[in-house]
């Protein structure tokens, strides 16, 4: 039996595309933008990206240093917004005005201000 992918009601099986299963329906996904305070460098972006990407149910994560936003697409049946916020806080960053649960990096961390 050939797997099928339906996009806007069109079957792609005629192209010979075989899948191992259908993706979850779109209503099982949610996309959120989370305000994150405390980011100052690319390593901060990497820490947040890794923390969120490692959560089961996350399909995409993008962190914008300039805007201080983490954009996440996730499966609502596997993950809640609070889980994502918790992962960001555990990585040492302030989410939605809450204090981070893990110690944020200081002068000895990735964001040390170095004198020239």
Secondary structure, 3 states (H helix, E strand, C coil): CCCCCEECCEECHHHCCCCCCCCCCHHHEEEEEEEEECCCCHHHHHHHHHHHHCCCCEEEEEEECCCCEEEEEEECCCCCHHHHHHHHHHCCCEECCECCCCCCCCCCCCCCCCCC
